Amino acid sequence: MTTPRFHTEKADGLYQPIPFLFVTRRMCAEILAEREAILDAQPAATRKKQQALFARYNPELSATAFSGILDLFDSHQGTARSHG
């Protein structure tokens, strides 16, 4: 496996998610793909612990929230243009 971009390896061999504040849809897909690769590379005995660690941070929620922020900004820009 290549060096993860969205997770850091802990001393116990598990991978800690990096809790990004802003996550795009593309970034979310890359995080989820990286998680799958991490899980596939681990022995079966450690997968449950790793999955529990991944469950603490859901990149899909961050991506949805970020999209909501962008939508608010886009709708505000449209309103400002129609009044200007």
Backbone torsions as a table, in degrees:
resi	resn	phi	psi	omega
1	MET	NA	141.7	177.3
2	THR	-74.4	167.9	178.3
3	THR	-64.3	125.3	-179.6
4	PRO	-64.2	145.6	178.1
5	ARG	-96.7	-25.2	-171.6
6	PHE	-116.8	8.1	-178.7
7	HIS	-142.7	148.4	176.3
8	THR	-115.0	139.4	-179.1
9	GLU	-79.4	131.2	178.2
10	LYS	-91.6	169.1	-178.8
11	ALA	-60.4	-28.4	-178.6
12	ASP	-85.1	4.0	177.8
13	GLY	89.8	-4.7	176.5
14	LEU	-86.6	161.7	-178.0
15	TYR	-110.4	124.1	-179.8
16	GLN	-89.7	125.3	175.8
17	PRO	-64.7	142.4	172.6
18	ILE	-86.8	118.3	-175.3
19	PRO	-81.2	82.4	179.1
20	PHE	-68.8	139.9	178.7
21	LEU	-75.4	-43.2	-179.8
22	PHE	-112.4	123.2	-178.5
23	VAL	-129.9	120.7	176.3
24	THR	-80.2	167.3	177.9
25	ARG	-61.3	-41.0	179.1
26	ARG	-64.3	-44.7	179.1
27	MET	-61.7	-40.1	178.2
28	CYS	-59.8	-45.5	179.0
29	ALA	-62.3	-39.3	179.2
30	GLU	-68.2	-38.4	177.1
31	ILE	-62.7	-46.9	-178.8
32	LEU	-64.5	-38.2	177.3
33	ALA	-65.8	-40.2	178.7
34	GLU	-64.5	-39.5	177.5
35	ARG	-61.5	-42.0	179.0
36	GLU	-62.3	-42.2	178.5
37	ALA	-64.8	-40.2	177.9
38	ILE	-61.9	-48.3	-179.6
39	LEU	-62.7	-40.7	179.7
40	ASP	-63.7	-31.1	-177.3
41	ALA	-84.5	-12.5	-176.6
42	GLN	-91.0	151.8	173.6
43	PRO	-64.6	150.4	-178.0
44	ALA	-55.2	-32.5	-176.9
45	ALA	-64.9	-27.1	-177.2
46	THR	-100.5	-6.7	-175.1
47	ARG	-62.6	-40.2	-179.5
48	LYS	-63.4	-41.6	177.2
49	LYS	-63.6	-41.7	-179.9
50	GLN	-65.6	-43.2	178.8
51	GLN	-61.7	-38.2	178.0
52	ALA	-64.4	-38.8	178.3
53	LEU	-67.1	-41.1	177.2
54	PHE	-64.2	-34.5	-176.7
55	ALA	-64.8	-19.0	179.7
56	ARG	-70.0	-22.0	-178.8
57	TYR	-134.4	116.3	-178.5
58	ASN	-104.9	106.2	-178.5
59	PRO	-65.9	-22.8	178.7
60	GLU	-66.6	-36.7	176.8
61	LEU	-66.5	-41.4	178.4
62	SER	-64.9	-39.4	179.2
63	ALA	-66.7	-39.9	178.2
64	THR	-64.4	-43.5	179.2
65	ALA	-63.7	-43.1	-180.0
66	PHE	-64.4	-41.3	176.7
67	SER	-61.4	-38.0	177.2
68	GLY	-62.6	-40.7	178.2
69	ILE	-64.1	-44.9	179.3
70	LEU	-63.0	-39.2	178.1
71	ASP	-62.8	-40.4	177.2
72	LEU	-62.3	-43.5	179.8
73	PHE	-64.1	-44.8	180.0
74	ASP	-62.7	-42.0	-179.6
75	SER	-68.8	-33.8	177.2
76	HIS	-67.6	-40.7	178.9
77	GLN	-63.7	-40.0	178.1
78	GLY	-63.2	-39.4	177.8
79	THR	-66.6	-41.8	-179.8
80	ALA	-64.2	-36.9	180.0
81	ARG	-68.5	-38.4	-176.7
82	SER	-72.0	-20.9	179.4
83	HIS	-93.8	-10.9	-173.6
84	GLY	-96.2	NA	NA
